[in-house]
Amino acid sequence: MLRSLVVVTAVITAIAARSAQASGLDTSFGTGGLVVSPVEPDEQPRALVRWGDELALAGKSWGASTSSMQVVRFSSAGTLRDVHAFDVGIASSGLKDAVVDGEGRLVVAGYAFADGENGLQTNAAVARLTGDGALDSSFGEAGVVLIDVAGHDDEVFSLLALADGGLIAAGRTSLPVDNGVVPTRGALWHLSADGAVLHQATVTLAGESDELVAVSAHQGGFVAVGTAVYEAGNRASVAAVRVDDQLALDPSFGDGGVGLYDPGAFLASVGVSVHSVGARLLVGATIDNGAAMPDFDLALLALDEHGNLDTSYGTQGVVAASVHTLRGLPEPSPDLLRAVVPDGAGGAVLVGDSEGRPVLVRVDNDGALDQRFGNAGLERVDPCGPSGLVADAELVDGRLVVAGACYRDPFFADAVLVRFTLDGAGSEGEGEGEGEGAEGEGEGAEGEGEGAEGEGEGTLTAADGEGERERSSCTCRGSDVGPHTVATASLLALVALRLRRRRYARHRERRPAPTARYSGSSVR
């Protein structure tokens, strides 16, 4: 399972040298602030959590033809502890998020393939591990809960651990094919401490491709955020819903419990995270600012307790950070937000990718860039040339640990951990290294199907259930967005900038004229 120590040492040394100018790196971690996972086979990290005194990097690993859920555990200093891979489906399974519950058990979630009435399908999957990494037999069936909503594909993107040992899971469920298109809806599940499904809800956001990718406790209920794609795949909005203990929509939030927000000009308004900071909600997103070239910004939306944009935060409730502008470069860049981490002082750090390199942007409690951090609020590191992806980030003892992947070629990757200090010192690191990441040859699939645009208020159907559950105060975020989302498909084609630009140019020829950056009311 472990790769040759010589090879791993060479990779770490090269990465450390390439990133030496990034002064925000915590050099007491790993080698020069960096850890390259020595685990085979190929890894795709999705979530990073603190598990006791250690770090757990959760994702999936690829075998010869199938994938498995995998958890790789490191010491706080970045030393490999152990590896746990497990299958929860009949063929392949994938992991999208992980949390630690009040009993110190690691809970992971994603999808697992299963036999369905219409052939092979994916079920929403949740599994719980004991402290030694074994599946917990007291949870679900042999440690695993598989959920089939209506005989079609289901998937979990985010978990929230509750104080009573229960869980709130957010994701999506698919509907029957309609004119060649597979519509999806947001989905929420409330699980008991032993894995029983207490409540289940399907949420309509805009009526075409809807999904919920992050969930947090808020104001006595729960808020989930995600993406709503509509107008036959030509537009996308950041979406937020608030529900009560039984997963029924809260009519005092947004429009009947659902809010759609359009901080960008077109398509790439993709919600990826949510954090409750007092009465305010901070929603992380990637937005398209409407430039002629692919120019996506890292964004943070502030919502008040009723789901309206908090205009006292940032610019009319929105912070939009353009990495190429902060770097003083004329060429636009497709910047993708991966995680938002509250810094414990009222501000937050936006963690994302910019042309395959990790970037950090820090804002204060009013949404202004923290000029003391990095280079005018921006920190950029180059761990593996223009071929890396950020997966998640976690604040651990005042230091920010970022998890991601460095691609050896378009198909195979090494998981990487990078740790930063947040003391504000430093300047931007620009080391490019010797090698270039292999350029992908294929294009991400673009959805072309037609679908009816959802009208009216969002609707939700919840199963009956009694009893209130005590909630913890932790916040959770989605580590990935779904492959059926057209906006996501365009965003995830990172390995070849040339192909992105060509595809974007063709797409703009088909799209309607962009709207104003901040238009109308904050909630549609």
N, C-alpha and C positions, 0 to 999 in steps of 0.2 A: 504493500500500500504506500510506502514512503519512497519518494524519489531519491536518487543518489544524493548524498550530502554534498558532494563536490558541485553538482549542478545547481542545487539550491543556493549554496554559498556564492557561486558566481552570479546568479540572478540578483540576489540581495545586494551584493557589492556594486553591481552595475546600476541598480535602481537608486541606491543611496548616493552614489556619485552624481547621478543625473539630477537629483533633487537637492543637492547640497546648498543651493542658493536660497531655498525656501526657509527663511529664518524662523517661521512659526512652527517648524517641526520640533517635536519633543524628542531629542536625541537619546534620552534615557530609555526609550521604547524600541525593542527589537534592535535592528542595525540602522543607526542614524535616523530613527523615528519610523522605520518601515519594517513590516513583517510580510514575507511571502509564504503562503501556506505550502508545505511540502507534500500535500495529500494528492494522490491520484485516485480515481480518474479525474477527468476535467470537472472543474467546479463552477457553479454559477451562484454566487452569494446573493441572498435577498434581504436578510434581516440580521441586525447585530443587537445583542442584548447583553446586559450584565447579569450573569448567573452566579450568585453568591459572590465570591471574590475573584471570579474568572470572567472571561469574555466568551460568549457563544456566537459563532458565525453560522447562521442557518441558511440553507438553500437546497440545491439539488446537485447530484453528481450523475454523470453519464457513464453508462457501461457500453457494451458493444452496440446495443440497439435499444436499450431502455434507460429510463432515468429513475432515481430513487431520492427520497428525502434524505438530507444529510445534515448533521450538526457537528461542527469542528470546534473544540474547546481549547482556549488558550489561557495561560496565566495572565495576570495583570501586566506583566513585563513583556508579553508577546511570545512566550515559549509554548510550543504545542503540548497539550495535555492528552487529549484523546479524540477519537473520531467515532461517530455513531451514524451508520447508514441503515435505513429500513424502508421496506416497501409496504404500502398500505392499500394498493390496488392490484388488479389482476395482471396488468402489463407495466405501466409506468405511473409515477406520481411526481408531483412537484410541490415545492414549499414556497410560500409567499410571505409569511410573517411569523413572528415568534414573540411570546411574552413569558414572563416568570410570574406565577401566581403567588398568593400569600403564604403558601406552604413551601415555597422554594422549588416547585416543580416547573419544568420548562414545557410550555404548550406551543405547538407548532400547527400551522394550518396552510391549506392550499387546495390541491385537487388530486383525485385518484381515478384512474380509468376503471370502468366497471361495465358489465354486460347490461344492456337496457333493451326495452321492447323494440327499439329501432336500430339495434346494433350497439357497437361500442360507444360509450358516452363517458363524460367526466362527472363525478360526484364531488360535492364540497367535502373536504376532509379535514378533520381536527384530530391531533394525536397528542398525548401527554406522556412526558418522560419523567422518570424518577431521578433522584440526584445522581445516580450512577450511570444515567444515560439509557436505561432500559425502558421499554414501553410499560406504562403503569396499568396493570391489569384491573385496577379499581375504576378505571375510566372507560366508558363505552363498552365495546367488545374487544377485549384483549388490548386495551389502551388506545383504541381508534374509534372515532365516530364518523360514519359516512352518511351524507345527506343527499337525497334525491328529491328535488322539489316537485317536478312534474314530468319526469321521464326524458328530460333534455339536459344539456350541459350546465353544470353548476360549479362555482368556484369561490373560495374565500380569499380575500386580499388583506384583511386586517383583523386583529384581535384586540379586545380590551379585557383585562383581568378584573374581576369584581372581588370585593372584600370577602364575600361568602364562599369563594372558590369557584363561582360560576364564571361564565364568559359571555361577551357580546361579540359576534362575528359579523363582518360586513363583506359583501362581495357582489356577485351577480348571478342571475339565472337566465337561461335561454328559453325562448318561445319557439313554437313550430316555424319552419321556414315559410316565408311570405314573399312570393315572387322572386325566389332565388336569394333572398336576404334572410339572415338569422337575427331577428330582433332580440334584444336583451333588456332586462330590467334590473334595477338595484335590488339587493337582497340583504336581509338582516335576520340573524338567528340569536336567540337567547338560550344558552345551555346551562344546565345545573352543574354542580360540582362533580357529579358522577357521569356527566355526559348526556343526560336526557335533554331532548329539545323541548323547552318549555313554551317558547313562542317562536313564530316564524312569520316574516312579512316580506311581501314583494312591493317594491316602490317604483312608481312611474315618474320619471323626471321630465323627459321630453317626448318619449314614446317611440324612439328608434333604437339607438344603442346607448343604453344607460348602465352605469355601474357605480358602485360605492367602494372606495379603496382605502378609507381611513375612518376611524371612529374614536370618539372621546366622550367622557362623562361631562355634562354641562347642565347647570340650572335644574337639577333634580331629574334630568332625563339623559338622553344620549343624542349626540350630533354625529352624523356621518356625512362625509364629503366624497365627491367623485366627479365624474364627467358625464355630460349629456350631449350626444351627437345627434343632430337633426338636420332638416332640409336636405334629405337624401345624402347625408354625409358631408354636406358642404359647410356646416357650421358646428361649433362645439362650445359649450359653456361650462364653467365651473358650477357644480351643483352642491347644495347642502340641504340636509333634512334634519329635523329634530323630532324625536319620538319619546314616548313615555316608557314606563317599566314594562308595559305589555306590547311595546313596539307599535303603538298607534300614533299617527301623525299628530303633532302639536299645532293646532290652528293658530296659535299666537306667534308662530315663527314663519317668516316669509309669506308665501301665498298658500295658505292652507297646509303649512308644514314644510313646504318645499321652496327653496330659493335658487334662481339661476342668475349667474353673474357673468358679465361680458367685459372684463377689463382689457382684453386684447382686441385686435381688429378682426381676426378670422381664425377659425379652426383650432389653433393650438392653445385653447384655454382648458388646460388639463389639471384638475385638482389632484394633489398627491398626499396631502397631510393636513391634520387639524390638531390644534392644541387649545385647551381652555385656560385662559389667563384671567382669573377673576370672572367678571361678566363678559369680557371680550373673548371672541374666538379669533385665532390666527389661522388662516387657511393658506397653505402653500400651494403654488401652481406654476405651470409654465404657460406663458402667454406669447402670442404673436403680435408684434408691434406694427405689422403692416408694411414693412420695408420691402423693396423690390427683390432683395436677396433673402435667403432664409435667415431670419433675425429674431430668434426666440429669446425672451428675457426670463430671468428668475423673478418670481413675483410672490408677494405676501399680501393677502387680503385680510382686513380687519372687519369683523362683523360685530354688531351689538347684540344684546340678548334677544332681540326680535328678528334677527337675521338681516338687518339692513347694514349697508356699508357704513362703517364708523368714519365719518369725514374728518375727524380730528387726527386721524392716523395717516401718515404718509401724505400722498396727494389724493384727496377725496377718498380715503379709505384704502388706497392701493400703494404698495411699494413695488416698483418695477426696476430691477437692477440689470443693466446691459453691461456684460463683461467687457466687450470690445470698447465701449465708451469709457468705462472706468480705467481701462488700460491705455486709453488715448490712441486707439487704432481706428483707421477709417473703414476697414473691412468688417462688415457685419458677421456675427457668429451665431450659430444655433445653440443657445445655452439651455440646458435642461435641468430643472429642479428635481432633486431626488429625495431630500429630507429637509425638515426644519427642526432645529434643536433650540428650545428656550435656554438662555444662558444663565438662568437663576437670578438675574439682576433686572428683570423686566424686559430685556431685549431678546434677540434671537439670532441664530446663525443659519443662513440659508446655504445648503450644501448641494452642489450640483456638478454637472459636466459642462465643459466648454471645449469643443473640438477634441473630445477624448481625454481631457485633462481635468482633474478635480479642482474645483474652485469653492472658496468660502466667502460669503458676504455677510457682514455683521451689521445689524441695525439696533438702534436703541428703543426704549419703550414708547417713543412717539413715531417710530417708523423712519427715522433719519439714519443715514449711514454713519457708523461709528468710525470717525476719522482716525482714531487712535489704533485701529486694528489694521494690520497688514499695510497695504499701500492705499490709503484713502478709503478704508473699509473693505478692501479686497485682498484675499490671500490666494495664491495660485501655486500649485505644486505639479511637478512633472514626473510621476513615478515610473512611467513606462512608455514615454513617447505618445504620439496621438492615437493610441489604441486602447485606452482604458475606459472603464465605466464605473461610476459610483453606484453603490447599491443602497447604503443606509449609513446612519451616523448615530452616535450615542455619547452623551456627556457623562464621563466617568471621573469622579473625584476632581472636578474642575478642569479636566482636559478632554478635548474632543477627539474621539476615535472615529475614523471614517473607514468604512469597508467598501471594497469594490473588486474589480477584476482587471487584470492585464491580459490582453489577448495576444497569444503567440502567433496566431493566424486568425482568419475570419471565423473559425469554428472552435478553437480550444483556448482555454483561459486558465490563469492562475489567480486564486483569490489573494487579495492584498489587504492588509490593515495599515493605516497611516494615523499617527497620533500627533495632535497639535496642542500647543499651549494657547490660552486665550488671554494672554497678558497685554496684547496690543502691540508688542514690539515686532519689528521686522519689516521687510520689504518683499516685493514680489520676486519669486524665483522663476527664472526663464531658461534653465538648462534644457537643451533639446535632446541630448544623448546622441549616440551613434546610429542606432537603428530606427527604422520606421516600422510602425505596425503594418501588417499586411492589409492591403486594401480589399474590402469585400467586393465581389463581382455581382452579387444579386441585389435587386431592389426590393424594398419592403412592399408587400402587397397593398394596393390601394383599394378600398371598398368602392365599388361602382354601382351597387344595387340601389334601387329606389325604395323608399319607405314612406309611409304616411306620417306627416308631422304631428306630433302629439299636441292636442289642444286642451284648454281648460286647466283645471287644477290637478296637481299630482294626486294619485290615488294610492291607497295602501290597503291590503287585506291581511289581517292578523288572525292567527289561530287563537282559540279560547285558552285562557290560563289564568290562574289565580295566584295572589301572593306577591308582595313586593320584595325586592332583593336589595340588600345594602350594596352600594357601589364603592369602589376604591377611587382615589383621586388621580390615578395614573392616566397618562394620555398615550395613545398609540397612533401609528401612522401606517399607511400602506407602503409597501416596498416595491410595488410594481403596479402597472396598469394593464388592462386586459388586451390581448391580441386582437379581439374583435372590434376594438375601438379604432375608427379610421384615424382620429387624431393621434392616437398612440402609435399606430403603424408608421405614420410619417415621422414621428419623433424618434423612434428607436432605430432608424437607419443611420447609424452613426459612423460606421467604419469607412465610408467613402464620401467625403465632402463634395466631390465632384458630382456624384450621382444624386446627392441630396439637392444640389442646386438645380440640376437638370430637371428632376422631378418636380421641384417647387415651382419652377418657371412654367412647366406645363400645367400644373394645378391652378396657378393664378390666372391663366387664360380662360379657365372654365368657371372661376368663382365670381360671385357678385361683387360689386364695389364695396370696399371696406367701410365700416361704420366709424363714427367718432370713437376716440380712445375711451372716454368716459361719457356715456350717453344716458339720457333719461333718468328714470328712477333706478335705485340700486338693485331692486328685485323685480324680475319680470314674472 
